[in-house]
Amino acid sequence: MTNDLLYNIILRMQGQQAVLGSINNVQQQTTNMVNNIQRSIATIRLSSVIDQVNRVADAVNSVNEPGIKLNASMHDLQAMTGLTSQKLKEVEGYARQSAKTFGGSAAQGVESYKLLLGQLSPEIAKVPTALKSMGDTVGYTSKLMGGDTTAATEVLTTAMNQYGISLKDPTQASKVMAAMMNVMAAAAGEGSAELPQIKQALEQTGMAAKSANVSFEETNAAIQVLDKAGKKGSEGGVALRNVLATLGQGRFLPKTVQEEFAKLHINITALNDPSKSLTERLNLLKPLLKDSALMSATFGKENSNAAMALISQTTEVDRLTTAVKGTQTAYNQANIVMESQEEKNKRLQASVDDFKISLFNASGGLIGYANVLGNVSRDMANLAPIISGATSAISFLTNAQKMQALWTNIVTGAQWAWNIAMNANPIFLVAAGVAALVAGIAVCWNKFEGFRKVVFKGWEALKLFGSVIKDYVVNRIKDMVSGITG
């Protein structure tokens, strides 16, 4: 009888161990499932949402950028000129058309207008057609300068200012600017000095040449001759200015020089005759080419080489003057440059940007706020993994702690019963202890379905958290984006 009882106890103990092993296995599987689902939420769903939000935000920024930049430039122009809304709209239209004609952006066109107005006169803006014409001249010139509209504007305004072109009639002034552009482009093509060097030379000699009644064409011709003689850029401009200053001295030349001129039958008064061209005045000094001492006495040691180059090259100056007069060189050269595939792509992009500007204007500028909303959505989406991970960790940790407490209580109770059974000597106490242990395991086993419900309630809580994240973060972002794009 005793043997049977012990045998039954052993069998029950083995069954209890199997039950505990099964429960441990279920716990591990449940934990793994929670971890897998957590990783899926964090990496698959959120990464997909983040990617889509980033794409939408980038698209919104791309659509808005041309309109926002143009809008900012137009407000700067208005502050600078005080133009009425109607004339501002006209100027904006010209800037957009210029962008499609030359490539680049409409905002850059307005910036070019601002530079023109700043270096010439804000009053020009009151005649938008004249401003457009000057802007187009800048556009053509920029094609000869690697697309640098700022440099092109400075070349043209330097020429205008140095020669004191009147701005009272902006329309006429715009025509003069176009003519000057062609002269400088032709001179650069015929000679060795490029547009930047011509600008530097004009900064030094433009006013002096204008004062001496030397035409713009002849001044450019002289600059080219001096450039080949080694007097480049500003140095050439200074040299020409000094030569013109000497010619203008007339009767105030040193007495010794006047005496020598008289011996050579050089008419001093004719040297300063504004009705004569520069080469006609220089031709009077041809005898000096045979007298280097007199050349130095007349022009000074520092300017004698430049004077010698000009006097000896009057034929070349005349040739260049004729070659650069009344041409369409800048237009022709620019048109060739604009036939490249790169330039065609720029104009195509400008047309696309113009469409974006139309969308911006159609919304009254309100679509511009979508940039901020898009970037906020991007930030929220990018922060979502951190928020989700932290909250999931907290939730999972809480559930894990509860689960651990439950397991601890169960095992502690079972272990207590087991200890009683093992420590009691009387057989009835052993039987009672074993019975208690079996009863405890049996209760746990019978209630295991309930325990599973507890576990899965914890999982339902985790899913509920995911639903909250979806409702209050993901769906809010989607609603915001749909509102922007809709």
C-alpha positions in Angstrom: 0.0 0.0 0.0 2.8 2.3 0.9 4.7 1.5 -2.3 1.6 2.3 -4.4 1.3 5.7 -2.6 4.9 6.5 -3.3 4.6 5.4 -6.9 1.6 7.7 -7.3 3.4 10.6 -5.7 6.3 10.2 -8.1 4.0 10.1 -11.1 2.3 13.2 -9.9 5.6 15.0 -9.3 6.7 14.2 -12.9 3.4 15.5 -14.2 3.8 18.7 -12.1 7.3 19.3 -13.6 5.9 18.8 -17.1 3.2 21.3 -16.4 5.7 23.9 -15.1 7.9 23.2 -18.2 4.9 23.8 -20.5 4.0 27.1 -18.7 7.6 28.3 -19.0 7.6 27.4 -22.7 4.4 29.4 -23.3 5.8 32.4 -21.5 9.0 32.3 -23.7 6.9 32.0 -26.8 4.7 34.9 -25.8 7.7 37.1 -25.0 9.2 36.3 -28.4 5.9 37.1 -30.2 5.7 40.5 -28.4 9.3 41.3 -29.3 8.7 40.4 -33.0 5.6 42.4 -33.3 7.3 45.4 -31.5 10.2 45.3 -34.0 7.7 45.0 -36.9 5.9 48.1 -35.7 9.1 50.1 -35.2 10.8 49.1 -38.4 8.2 48.3 -41.0 5.2 50.5 -40.4 6.9 53.6 -39.1 9.8 53.5 -41.6 7.3 53.4 -44.4 5.3 56.3 -42.9 8.5 58.3 -42.4 9.6 57.6 -45.9 6.3 58.8 -47.3 6.2 61.9 -45.1 9.7 62.8 -46.2 8.9 62.5 -49.8 5.8 64.6 -49.5 7.7 67.3 -47.5 10.4 67.4 -50.1 7.9 67.7 -52.9 6.0 70.5 -51.1 9.3 72.4 -50.6 10.2 71.9 -54.3 6.9 73.1 -55.5 6.9 76.2 -53.2 10.6 77.2 -53.5 10.4 79.3 -56.8 7.3 81.1 -55.7 8.6 81.9 -52.2 11.9 83.2 -53.5 10.2 85.3 -56.1 7.8 86.7 -53.6 10.6 87.7 -51.3 12.5 89.4 -54.1 9.4 91.3 -55.2 8.8 92.6 -51.7 12.4 93.8 -51.6 11.9 95.5 -54.9 8.8 97.2 -53.7 10.5 98.5 -50.6 13.3 99.8 -52.8 11.2 101.6 -55.5 7.7 102.1 -53.9 6.1 100.7 -57.0 2.3 100.2 -57.1 0.9 96.7 -57.1 0.0 97.0 -60.8 3.5 97.9 -61.9 5.0 95.3 -59.5 2.8 92.7 -61.2 4.1 93.9 -64.6 7.7 93.7 -63.4 7.1 90.2 -62.0 5.7 89.1 -65.4 8.9 90.4 -67.1 11.1 88.6 -64.6 9.3 85.3 -65.2 9.5 85.7 -69.0 13.2 86.5 -68.7 13.8 83.3 -66.7 12.1 81.2 -69.4 14.1 83.0 -72.1 17.6 82.8 -70.6 17.2 80.0 -68.0 17.7 80.6 -64.3 15.0 81.7 -61.9 12.6 84.6 -61.9 13.9 85.5 -58.5 17.4 85.9 -60.0 15.8 88.2 -62.6 14.4 90.4 -60.0 17.7 90.5 -58.1 19.3 91.6 -61.4 16.6 94.4 -61.7 17.5 95.5 -58.1 21.2 95.6 -58.9 20.5 97.7 -62.0 18.3 100.1 -60.1 20.7 100.3 -57.3 23.7 101.2 -59.5 21.8 103.4 -61.9 18.6 104.8 -60.6 15.4 103.5 -58.8 13.4 105.8 -61.1 13.9 103.4 -64.0 11.4 101.0 -62.3 8.7 103.5 -63.0 9.0 102.5 -66.7 8.8 98.7 -66.4 9.4 98.1 -70.2 12.7 99.9 -69.9 13.7 97.8 -66.9 12.7 94.7 -68.8 14.9 95.8 -71.8 17.9 96.4 -69.5 17.3 93.0 -67.8 17.3 91.3 -71.2 20.6 93.1 -72.0 22.0 91.7 -68.7 20.7 88.3 -69.7 22.5 88.3 -73.1 25.7 89.6 -71.5 25.6 86.9 -68.8 25.8 84.3 -71.5 29.2 85.6 -72.5 30.3 85.5 -68.9 29.5 82.0 -67.9 25.9 82.8 -66.7 27.1 85.3 -64.1 24.3 87.9 -64.1 25.9 89.9 -61.3 29.1 90.3 -63.2 27.2 91.1 -66.4 25.2 93.8 -64.6 28.4 95.4 -63.2 30.0 95.5 -66.6 27.0 97.3 -68.1 26.4 99.7 -65.3 30.1 100.6 -65.1 30.0 101.5 -68.8 26.8 103.5 -68.3 28.0 105.4 -65.3 31.5 106.1 -66.5 30.2 107.6 -69.7 27.5 109.5 -67.8 24.6 108.1 -69.8 21.5 110.2 -69.1 18.7 108.2 -67.3 16.0 110.9 -67.7 14.6 108.8 -70.5 14.8 105.2 -69.3 13.7 103.8 -72.6 16.5 105.6 -74.5 19.0 104.6 -71.8 18.1 101.0 -72.2 18.9 101.2 -75.9 22.2 102.8 -75.2 23.0 100.0 -72.7 22.2 97.4 -75.4 24.5 99.2 -77.9 27.3 99.3 -75.3 26.9 95.6 -74.7 27.4 94.9 -78.4 30.5 97.2 -78.6 32.2 95.5 -75.6 31.3 92.0 -76.9 32.7 92.8 -80.3 35.8 94.4 -78.8 36.4 91.3 -76.7 36.0 89.2 -79.9 38.4 91.3 -81.9 41.0 91.9 -79.3 42.5 90.1 -76.3 40.8 91.8 -73.3 37.7 90.0 -72.2 34.6 91.7 -70.6 35.9 91.6 -67.0 39.2 93.3 -68.1 37.2 95.9 -70.1 35.2 96.7 -67.0 38.3 97.2 -65.0 39.8 99.5 -67.6 36.6 101.5 -67.9 36.5 102.0 -64.2 39.8 103.9 -64.5 39.4 105.7 -67.9 35.7 106.0 -68.7 35.1 109.4 -67.3 38.4 110.8 -68.7 37.5 109.4 -72.2 34.0 110.9 -72.0 35.5 114.2 -70.9 37.9 114.2 -73.8 35.0 113.4 -76.2 36.5 110.0 -77.1 33.7 107.7 -78.3 32.9 104.5 -76.4 33.9 102.5 -79.5 37.3 104.2 -79.8 37.9 103.8 -76.0 37.3 100.1 -76.3 39.6 99.9 -79.3 42.3 101.7 -77.3 41.8 99.4 -74.4 42.4 96.4 -76.6 45.6 97.8 -78.1 46.9 98.5 -74.6 46.0 95.0 -73.5 48.1 93.5 -76.2 50.9 95.9 -75.2 50.8 94.4 -71.7 48.7 97.0 -70.0 45.8 94.8 -68.9 42.7 95.6 -67.0 43.0 98.5 -64.5 46.6 99.1 -65.6 45.5 99.7 -69.2 42.7 102.0 -68.0 45.1 104.1 -65.9 47.6 104.3 -68.8 44.9 105.5 -71.2 43.6 108.0 -68.7 47.1 109.5 -68.2 47.7 109.7 -71.9 44.4 111.6 -72.4 45.3 113.9 -69.5 48.6 114.8 -71.2 46.8 115.5 -74.5 44.4 117.7 -72.6 47.1 119.9 -71.2 47.5 121.9 -74.4 49.2 125.2 -73.7 49.9 124.1 -70.1 52.5 121.5 -71.3 56.0 122.2 -70.0 57.7 125.0 -71.9 60.6 122.8 -73.0 58.0 120.3 -74.5 56.2 123.1 -76.2 59.4 124.4 -77.7 60.3 120.9 -79.1 56.8 120.5 -80.4 57.1 123.8 -82.3 60.3 122.6 -83.9 58.4 119.4 -85.0 55.5 121.5 -86.2 53.1 119.8 -83.8 50.0 121.9 -83.2 49.5 121.9 -79.4 45.9 123.3 -79.6 44.9 120.4 -82.0 46.0 117.9 -79.4 43.1 119.0 -77.2 40.5 119.5 -80.0 37.3 117.7 -79.0 36.2 117.6 -82.6 39.0 115.3 -83.5 39.1 111.6 -82.9 41.6 110.1 -80.5 43.7 108.6 -83.4 43.7 112.0 -85.2 45.2 113.6 -82.1 47.7 110.8 -81.6 48.8 111.0 -85.2 50.0 114.5 -84.6 52.6 112.9 -82.2 54.1 110.5 -84.7 57.4 112.4 -84.6 57.9 111.4 -81.0 58.3 107.8 -82.0 61.8 108.8 -83.1 62.6 110.7 -80.0 62.3 108.6 -76.8 63.6 111.4 -74.6 60.9 113.8 -75.8 58.3 110.9 -75.4 59.3 110.6 -71.8 59.4 114.3 -71.2 55.9 114.6 -72.7 54.1 111.6 -71.0 56.4 110.8 -68.1 58.5 107.7 -67.7 55.7 105.6 -66.3 53.3 106.4 -69.2 55.8 106.6 -72.2 55.4 102.9 -73.1 51.6 103.1 -73.2 51.7 106.4 -75.3 54.2 104.8 -77.7 51.9 101.8 -78.1 48.9 104.0 -78.9 50.7 106.4 -81.2 52.3 103.5 -83.1 49.1 101.6 -83.4 46.6 104.3 -84.5 45.8 102.2 -87.6 44.8 99.3 -85.4 42.8 101.5 -83.1 40.9 102.8 -86.2 40.3 99.2 -87.4 39.0 98.1 -84.1 36.8 101.2 -83.8 35.1 100.4 -87.1 34.9 96.7 -86.3 33.0 97.2 -83.0 30.6 99.9 -84.2 26.9 99.0 -84.8 27.2 95.3 -84.5 24.9 92.6 -83.0 27.9 90.6 -81.7 26.5 90.1 -78.2 23.2 88.8 -79.5 24.9 86.5 -82.0 27.3 85.1 -79.5 24.7 84.6 -76.8 22.4 82.8 -79.2 25.2 80.3 -80.1 25.8 79.7 -76.4 22.1 79.2 -75.7 21.9 76.4 -78.3 23.9 74.0 -76.0 22.0 71.2 -74.3 22.8 72.6 -70.9 21.2 75.9 -71.7 18.2 74.2 -73.2 17.8 72.2 -69.9 18.0 75.4 -67.9 15.2 77.0 -70.0 13.1 73.8 -69.6 13.6 73.9 -65.8 12.7 77.6 -65.8 9.4 76.7 -67.5 8.7 74.1 -64.9 9.5 76.6 -62.1 7.2 79.1 -63.8 4.4 76.6 -63.5 5.2 76.2 -59.8 5.1 80.0 -59.4 1.6 80.0 -61.0 0.4 77.5 -58.4 1.9 79.6 -55.6 0.2 82.8 -56.9 -3.1 81.0 -57.5 -3.2 80.2 -53.8 -2.6 83.8 -52.9 0.7 82.7 -51.4 -1.1 80.5 -48.8 0.5 77.3 -50.2 3.8 78.8 -49.0 2.8 77.8 -45.4 2.8 74.2 -46.6 6.6 74.3 -46.4 6.4 74.8 -42.6 3.7 72.2 -42.2 5.6 69.8 -44.3 8.7 70.2 -42.3 6.8 69.9 -39.0 5.3 66.6 -40.4 8.8 65.4 -41.3 10.0 66.2 -37.7 7.0 64.4 -36.1 7.5 61.4 -38.4 11.2 61.2 -37.7 10.6 61.4 -33.9 7.9 58.6 -34.1 10.4 55.7 -33.7 11.8 57.2 -30.5 8.3 57.9 -29.1 7.1 54.4 -30.1 10.2 52.7 -28.9 10.2 54.4 -25.5 6.5 54.0 -24.9 6.5 50.3 -26.0 9.5 49.7 -23.8 7.7 51.2 -20.8 4.5 49.3 -21.6 6.3 46.0 -22.2 8.4 46.5 -19.0 5.3 47.1 -17.0 3.6 44.0 -18.4 6.8 42.0 -17.9 7.0 43.0 -14.3 3.4 41.9 -13.7 4.1 38.6 -15.5 7.2 38.1 -13.4 5.3 38.8 -10.2 2.6 36.3 -11.3 5.2 33.6 -12.1 7.0 34.3 -8.8 3.8 33.8 -6.8 3.0 30.6 -8.6 6.4 29.0 -8.3 6.8 30.3 -4.7 3.5 28.6 -3.7 4.5 25.4 -5.5 7.9 25.5 -3.9 6.4 26.1 -0.4 4.2 23.0 -0.8 7.1 21.0 -2.1 9.3 22.0 0.8 6.6 20.9 3.3 6.3 17.6 1.6 10.1 17.0 1.6 10.7 18.1 5.2 7.9 16.2 6.9 8.7 12.8 8.2 5.4 11.3 9.0 3.9 9.6 6.0 0.6 11.3 6.3 2.4 14.7 6.3 4.3 13.6 3.1 1.0 12.6 1.5 -0.6 15.9 2.6 2.3 17.9 1.3 2.3 16.1 -2.0 -1.4 16.5 -2.2 -1.0 20.2 -1.6 1.7 20.5 -4.2 -0.4 18.6 -6.7 -3.4 20.7 -5.7 -1.4 23.9 -6.3 -0.2 22.7 -9.7 -3.7 21.4 -10.5 -5.2 24.8 -9.7 -2.6 26.5 -11.9 -3.2 24.0 -14.7 -7.0 24.3 -14.4 -6.7 28.1 -14.4 -4.1 28.2 -17.2 -6.7 29.3 -19.7 -7.4 32.3 -17.4 -3.7 33.0 -17.2 -3.4 32.9 -20.9 -6.2 35.5 -21.0 -4.1 37.7 -18.7 -1.2 37.4 -21.0 -3.2 38.2 -24.1 -4.9 41.1 -22.3 -1.4 42.4 -21.9 -0.9 41.9 -25.6 -4.2 43.7 -26.3 -2.9 46.6 -24.3 0.2 46.7 -26.4 -2.0 46.7 -29.5 -4.1 49.4 -28.0 -0.9 51.5 -27.6 -0.1 50.9 -31.2 -3.6 52.0 -32.2 -3.1 55.2 -30.2 0.2 55.9 -31.9 -1.5 55.3 -35.3 -4.5 57.5 -34.4 -2.7 60.5 -32.9 0.6 60.5 -34.8 0.4 58.6 -38.1 -3.2 59.5 -39.0 -2.7 63.1 -38.0 0.3 63.3 -40.3 -1.6 61.7 -43.1 -4.5 64.2 -42.6 -2.1 67.1 -42.6 -0.4 65.9 -45.7 -3.7 65.2 -47.5 -4.9 68.7 -46.5 -1.7 70.2 -48.0 -1.8 68.3 -51.2 -5.6 68.4 -51.6 
